[in-house]
Amino acid sequence: MKGRREGALAGAALLGAALLLTGCAEPDRSEIVTWTDEHGRACTGVAVVDSEDSDREVTSIDCDYPPEGRQPGRATSRPLPG
């Protein structure tokens, strides 16, 4: 009986630790990013930043040439509006 109780307590402790660790994980975040591509087009996209390894995946890319006589601005990154 004592062995069963210790096993159950150890299992409960492991489950509690797993729930605690998964509850503390930071969510991924999204940012609006702008850049100039190799053709001189001004591009905007949405970057999803992985909270675990800071890896970025850019989606919703939209590129267009700047108006005649204008140059694209500098590359930027900022959080999406809340």
SETIFI-21143 format. One record per atom (N, C-alpha, C): x, y, z; residue number from 1. Coordinates in Angstrom, 1 decimal, decimal comma. Each point is the difference from the previous one (the first is absolute). Example, Ala and Ser with C-alpha at 12.3 -4.5 7.8 and 13.67 -1.06 7.14 Angstrom:
# residues 2
<node u="13,2" v="-5,7" w="7,8" resi="1"/>
<node u="-0,9" v="1,2" w="0,0" resi="1"/>
<node u="0,9" v="1,2" w="0,0" resi="1"/>
<node u="-0,4" v="1,1" w="-0,7" resi="2"/>
<node u="0,9" v="1,1" w="0,0" resi="2"/>
<node u="-0,8" v="1,1" w="0,8" resi="2"/>
//
This chain:
# residues 82
<node u="0,8" v="-1,2" w="0,0" resi="1"/>
<node u="-0,8" v="1,2" w="0,0" resi="1"/>
<node u="0,9" v="1,3" w="0,0" resi="1"/>
<node u="1,0" v="-0,1" w="0,8" resi="2"/>
<node u="0,9" v="1,2" w="0,1" resi="2"/>
<node u="0,7" v="0,3" w="-1,4" resi="2"/>
<node u="0,4" v="-1,1" w="-0,7" resi="3"/>
<node u="0,6" v="0,2" w="-1,3" resi="3"/>
<node u="-1,0" v="0,6" w="-1,0" resi="3"/>
<node u="-1,2" v="-0,4" w="0,0" resi="4"/>
<node u="-1,0" v="0,6" w="-0,9" resi="4"/>
<node u="-0,2" v="1,5" w="0,3" resi="4"/>
<node u="-0,1" v="0,4" w="1,2" resi="5"/>
<node u="-0,2" v="1,4" w="0,4" resi="5"/>
<node u="1,2" v="0,8" w="-0,5" resi="5"/>
<node u="1,2" v="-0,5" w="0,2" resi="6"/>
<node u="1,2" v="0,8" w="-0,4" resi="6"/>
<node u="0,0" v="0,1" w="-1,5" resi="6"/>
<node u="-0,3" v="-1,1" w="-0,7" resi="7"/>
<node u="-0,1" v="0,1" w="-1,5" resi="7"/>
<node u="-1,0" v="1,0" w="-0,5" resi="7"/>
<node u="-1,2" v="0,0" w="0,7" resi="8"/>
<node u="-1,0" v="0,9" w="-0,4" resi="8"/>
<node u="0,4" v="1,5" w="0,3" resi="8"/>
<node u="0,7" v="0,2" w="1,1" resi="9"/>
<node u="0,5" v="1,3" w="0,3" resi="9"/>
<node u="1,1" v="0,5" w="-1,0" resi="9"/>
<node u="0,9" v="-0,9" w="-0,3" resi="10"/>
<node u="1,0" v="0,3" w="-1,0" resi="10"/>
<node u="-0,6" v="0,3" w="-1,4" resi="10"/>
<node u="-1,0" v="-0,7" w="-0,4" resi="11"/>
<node u="-0,7" v="0,2" w="-1,2" resi="11"/>
<node u="-0,7" v="1,4" w="0,0" resi="11"/>
<node u="-0,7" v="0,3" w="1,1" resi="12"/>
<node u="-0,6" v="1,3" w="0,2" resi="12"/>
<node u="1,0" v="1,1" w="-0,1" resi="12"/>
<node u="1,1" v="-0,2" w="0,6" resi="13"/>
<node u="1,1" v="1,1" w="0,0" resi="13"/>
<node u="0,5" v="0,2" w="-1,4" resi="13"/>
<node u="0,2" v="-1,1" w="-0,8" resi="14"/>
<node u="0,4" v="0,1" w="-1,3" resi="14"/>
<node u="-1,0" v="0,8" w="-0,9" resi="14"/>
<node u="-1,3" v="-0,4" w="0,2" resi="15"/>
<node u="-1,1" v="0,6" w="-0,8" resi="15"/>
<node u="0,0" v="1,5" w="0,4" resi="15"/>
<node u="0,1" v="0,3" w="1,3" resi="16"/>
<node u="-0,1" v="1,4" w="0,4" resi="16"/>
<node u="1,2" v="0,8" w="-0,6" resi="16"/>
<node u="1,2" v="-0,6" w="0,0" resi="17"/>
<node u="1,2" v="0,7" w="-0,6" resi="17"/>
<node u="-0,2" v="0,3" w="-1,5" resi="17"/>
<node u="-0,6" v="-1,0" w="-0,7" resi="18"/>
<node u="-0,2" v="0,1" w="-1,4" resi="18"/>
<node u="-1,0" v="1,1" w="-0,3" resi="18"/>
<node u="-1,1" v="0,1" w="0,8" resi="19"/>
<node u="-1,0" v="1,0" w="-0,2" resi="19"/>
<node u="0,6" v="1,4" w="0,3" resi="19"/>
<node u="0,8" v="0,1" w="1,0" resi="20"/>
<node u="0,6" v="1,2" w="0,4" resi="20"/>
<node u="1,0" v="0,5" w="-1,1" resi="20"/>
<node u="0,8" v="-0,9" w="-0,6" resi="21"/>
<node u="0,9" v="0,4" w="-1,0" resi="21"/>
<node u="-0,7" v="0,4" w="-1,3" resi="21"/>
<node u="-1,1" v="-0,7" w="-0,4" resi="22"/>
<node u="-0,7" v="0,4" w="-1,2" resi="22"/>
<node u="-0,8" v="1,3" w="0,2" resi="22"/>
<node u="-0,4" v="0,3" w="1,2" resi="23"/>
<node u="-0,7" v="1,2" w="0,3" resi="23"/>
<node u="0,8" v="1,2" w="0,0" resi="23"/>
<node u="1,4" v="-0,1" w="0,1" resi="24"/>
<node u="0,9" v="1,1" w="0,0" resi="24"/>
<node u="0,5" v="0,3" w="-1,3" resi="24"/>
<node u="-0,3" v="-0,7" w="-1,0" resi="25"/>
<node u="0,6" v="0,2" w="-1,4" resi="25"/>
<node u="-0,6" v="1,3" w="-0,5" resi="25"/>
<node u="0,9" v="0,8" w="-0,6" resi="26"/>
<node u="-0,5" v="1,3" w="-0,6" resi="26"/>
<node u="-0,6" v="-0,3" w="-1,3" resi="26"/>
<node u="-1,1" v="0,7" w="-0,4" resi="27"/>
<node u="-0,6" v="-0,2" w="-1,3" resi="27"/>
<node u="0,8" v="0,6" w="-1,1" resi="27"/>
<node u="-0,2" v="-0,5" w="-1,2" resi="28"/>
<node u="0,7" v="0,6" w="-1,2" resi="28"/>
<node u="-0,6" v="1,4" w="-0,1" resi="28"/>
<node u="0,8" v="0,9" w="-0,7" resi="29"/>
<node u="-0,5" v="1,4" w="-0,2" resi="29"/>
<node u="0,1" v="0,3" w="-1,5" resi="29"/>
<node u="-0,8" v="0,9" w="-0,5" resi="30"/>
<node u="0,0" v="0,5" w="-1,4" resi="30"/>
<node u="0,5" v="1,4" w="-0,1" resi="30"/>
<node u="0,7" v="0,3" w="-1,0" resi="31"/>
<node u="0,6" v="1,3" w="-0,3" resi="31"/>
<node u="-0,3" v="0,4" w="-1,4" resi="31"/>
<node u="-0,1" v="1,3" w="-0,3" resi="32"/>
<node u="0,0" v="0,5" w="-1,4" resi="32"/>
<node u="1,4" v="0,3" w="-0,3" resi="32"/>
<node u="0,5" v="-0,5" w="-1,1" resi="33"/>
<node u="1,4" v="0,2" w="-0,5" resi="33"/>
<node u="0,0" v="0,7" w="-1,4" resi="33"/>
<node u="0,9" v="0,9" w="-0,2" resi="34"/>
<node u="0,1" v="0,6" w="-1,3" resi="34"/>
<node u="1,5" v="-0,2" w="-0,4" resi="34"/>
<node u="0,2" v="-0,1" w="-1,3" resi="35"/>
<node u="1,4" v="-0,1" w="-0,6" resi="35"/>
<node u="0,0" v="0,4" w="-1,5" resi="35"/>
<node u="1,1" v="0,1" w="-0,5" resi="36"/>
<node u="0,2" v="0,2" w="-1,5" resi="36"/>
<node u="0,6" v="-1,2" w="-0,6" resi="36"/>
<node u="-0,7" v="-0,6" w="-1,0" resi="37"/>
<node u="0,5" v="-1,2" w="-0,6" resi="37"/>
<node u="1,1" v="0,3" w="-1,0" resi="37"/>
<node u="0,6" v="-1,0" w="-0,6" resi="38"/>
<node u="1,1" v="0,2" w="-0,9" resi="38"/>
<node u="-0,4" v="0,7" w="-1,3" resi="38"/>
<node u="-1,3" v="0,2" w="-0,3" resi="39"/>
<node u="-0,4" v="0,8" w="-1,2" resi="39"/>
<node u="-0,4" v="1,4" w="0,4" resi="39"/>
<node u="0,2" v="0,4" w="1,2" resi="40"/>
<node u="-0,2" v="1,4" w="0,4" resi="40"/>
<node u="-1,5" v="0,2" w="0,4" resi="40"/>
<node u="-0,8" v="-1,1" w="0,2" resi="41"/>
<node u="-1,4" v="0,2" w="0,4" resi="41"/>
<node u="-0,1" v="0,1" w="1,5" resi="41"/>
<node u="-0,9" v="0,8" w="0,4" resi="42"/>
<node u="-0,3" v="0,1" w="1,5" resi="42"/>
<node u="-0,9" v="-1,1" w="0,3" resi="42"/>
<node u="0,3" v="-0,8" w="1,0" resi="43"/>
<node u="-0,8" v="-1,2" w="0,4" resi="43"/>
<node u="-0,4" v="0,1" w="1,4" resi="43"/>
<node u="-1,2" v="-0,5" w="0,3" resi="44"/>
<node u="-0,6" v="-0,1" w="1,4" resi="44"/>
<node u="-0,5" v="-1,4" w="0,2" resi="44"/>
<node u="0,2" v="-0,5" w="1,2" resi="45"/>
<node u="-0,5" v="-1,3" w="0,3" resi="45"/>
<node u="-0,3" v="-0,2" w="1,5" resi="45"/>
<node u="-0,6" v="-1,1" w="0,3" resi="46"/>
<node u="-0,3" v="-0,3" w="1,4" resi="46"/>
<node u="1,0" v="-1,1" w="0,4" resi="46"/>
<node u="0,8" v="0,3" w="1,0" resi="47"/>
<node u="0,9" v="-1,1" w="0,5" resi="47"/>
<node u="-0,5" v="-0,5" w="1,3" resi="47"/>
<node u="-0,1" v="-1,4" w="0,1" resi="48"/>
<node u="-0,4" v="-0,7" w="1,2" resi="48"/>
<node u="1,3" v="-0,4" w="0,6" resi="48"/>
<node u="0,3" v="0,5" w="1,2" resi="49"/>
<node u="1,2" v="-0,3" w="0,7" resi="49"/>
<node u="-0,2" v="-1,1" w="1,0" resi="49"/>
<node u="0,7" v="-1,2" w="-0,1" resi="50"/>
<node u="-0,1" v="-1,1" w="0,9" resi="50"/>
<node u="0,6" v="0,4" w="1,3" resi="50"/>
<node u="-0,7" v="-0,2" w="1,1" resi="51"/>
<node u="0,4" v="0,4" w="1,3" resi="51"/>
<node u="1,2" v="-0,9" w="0,5" resi="51"/>
<node u="0,1" v="-1,2" w="-0,5" resi="52"/>
<node u="1,0" v="-1,0" w="0,5" resi="52"/>
<node u="1,4" v="0,3" w="-0,6" resi="52"/>
<node u="0,1" v="0,3" w="-1,3" resi="53"/>
<node u="1,3" v="0,2" w="-0,6" resi="53"/>
<node u="0,1" v="1,2" w="-0,8" resi="53"/>
<node u="-1,0" v="1,0" w="0,1" resi="54"/>
<node u="0,0" v="1,2" w="-0,7" resi="54"/>
<node u="0,1" v="-0,1" w="-1,5" resi="54"/>
<node u="-0,4" v="-1,2" w="-0,6" resi="55"/>
<node u="-0,1" v="-0,2" w="-1,4" resi="55"/>
<node u="-1,1" v="0,8" w="-0,6" resi="55"/>
<node u="0,2" v="0,6" w="-1,1" resi="56"/>
<node u="-1,1" v="0,8" w="-0,7" resi="56"/>
<node u="-0,5" v="-0,7" w="-1,2" resi="56"/>
<node u="-1,4" v="0,1" w="-0,2" resi="57"/>
<node u="-0,6" v="-0,5" w="-1,2" resi="57"/>
<node u="-0,8" v="1,2" w="-0,5" resi="57"/>
<node u="0,3" v="0,5" w="-1,2" resi="58"/>
<node u="-0,7" v="1,2" w="-0,5" resi="58"/>
<node u="-1,1" v="-0,5" w="-1,0" resi="58"/>
<node u="-1,1" v="0,6" w="0,2" resi="59"/>
<node u="-1,2" v="-0,3" w="-0,8" resi="59"/>
<node u="-0,6" v="1,3" w="-0,5" resi="59"/>
<node u="-1,0" v="-0,1" w="-0,8" resi="60"/>
<node u="-0,8" v="1,2" w="-0,5" resi="60"/>
<node u="1,0" v="1,0" w="-0,6" resi="60"/>
<node u="0,9" v="-0,4" w="-0,9" resi="61"/>
<node u="1,0" v="0,9" w="-0,5" resi="61"/>
<node u="-0,7" v="0,8" w="-1,2" resi="61"/>
<node u="0,2" v="1,3" w="0,1" resi="62"/>
<node u="-0,4" v="0,9" w="-1,1" resi="62"/>
<node u="1,1" v="0,9" w="-0,4" resi="62"/>
<node u="0,4" v="0,0" w="-1,3" resi="63"/>
<node u="1,1" v="0,8" w="-0,5" resi="63"/>
<node u="-0,5" v="0,9" w="-1,1" resi="63"/>
<node u="0,6" v="1,2" w="-0,1" resi="64"/>
<node u="-0,4" v="0,9" w="-1,1" resi="64"/>
<node u="1,2" v="1,0" w="-0,2" resi="64"/>
<node u="0,2" v="0,4" w="-1,2" resi="65"/>
<node u="1,0" v="1,0" w="-0,3" resi="65"/>
<node u="-0,4" v="1,3" w="0,6" resi="65"/>
<node u="1,0" v="0,8" w="0,5" resi="66"/>
<node u="-0,4" v="1,3" w="0,5" resi="66"/>
<node u="-0,4" v="0,9" w="-1,2" resi="66"/>
<node u="-0,7" v="1,1" w="0,3" resi="67"/>
<node u="-0,4" v="1,0" w="-1,0" resi="67"/>
<node u="1,3" v="0,5" w="-0,7" resi="67"/>
<node u="-0,2" v="0,5" w="-1,2" resi="68"/>
<node u="1,1" v="0,5" w="-0,8" resi="68"/>
<node u="0,8" v="1,1" w="0,8" resi="68"/>
<node u="1,3" v="-0,1" w="0,1" resi="69"/>
<node u="0,8" v="1,0" w="0,7" resi="69"/>
<node u="0,1" v="-0,2" w="1,5" resi="69"/>
<node u="-0,6" v="-1,0" w="0,5" resi="70"/>
<node u="0,1" v="-0,3" w="1,4" resi="70"/>
<node u="0,8" v="-1,3" w="0,3" resi="70"/>
<node u="0,6" v="0,0" w="1,2" resi="71"/>
<node u="0,7" v="-1,2" w="0,4" resi="71"/>
<node u="-0,7" v="-0,6" w="1,2" resi="71"/>
<node u="-0,1" v="-1,4" w="0,1" resi="72"/>
<node u="-0,6" v="-0,6" w="1,2" resi="72"/>
<node u="0,8" v="0,5" w="1,3" resi="72"/>
<node u="-0,7" v="0,0" w="1,1" resi="73"/>
<node u="0,6" v="0,4" w="1,3" resi="73"/>
<node u="0,8" v="-1,2" w="0,5" resi="73"/>
<node u="0,5" v="0,2" w="1,2" resi="74"/>
<node u="0,8" v="-1,1" w="0,7" resi="74"/>
<node u="-0,8" v="-1,1" w="0,4" resi="74"/>
<node u="0,6" v="-1,2" w="0,2" resi="75"/>
<node u="-0,7" v="-1,2" w="0,4" resi="75"/>
<node u="-0,4" v="0,2" w="1,5" resi="75"/>
<node u="-1,2" v="-0,4" w="0,3" resi="76"/>
<node u="-0,5" v="0,1" w="1,4" resi="76"/>
<node u="-0,7" v="-1,2" w="0,4" resi="76"/>
<node u="-0,2" v="-0,1" w="1,3" resi="77"/>
<node u="-0,8" v="-1,1" w="0,7" resi="77"/>
<node u="-0,7" v="0,6" w="1,2" resi="77"/>
<node u="-1,3" v="-0,3" w="0,1" resi="78"/>
<node u="-0,7" v="0,5" w="1,2" resi="78"/>
<node u="-1,2" v="-0,9" w="0,3" resi="78"/>
<node u="-0,4" v="-0,1" w="1,2" resi="79"/>
<node u="-1,1" v="-0,9" w="0,4" resi="79"/>
<node u="-1,3" v="0,4" w="-0,7" resi="79"/>
<node u="-0,8" v="-0,9" w="-0,3" resi="80"/>
<node u="-1,3" v="0,3" w="-0,6" resi="80"/>
<node u="-0,9" v="0,8" w="1,0" resi="80"/>
<node u="-0,8" v="0,9" w="-0,5" resi="81"/>
<node u="-0,8" v="0,8" w="0,9" resi="81"/>
<node u="-1,0" v="-0,9" w="0,7" resi="81"/>
<node u="-0,2" v="0,3" w="1,3" resi="82"/>
<node u="-0,9" v="-0,8" w="0,8" resi="82"/>
<node u="-1,3" v="0,4" w="-0,1" resi="82"/>
//
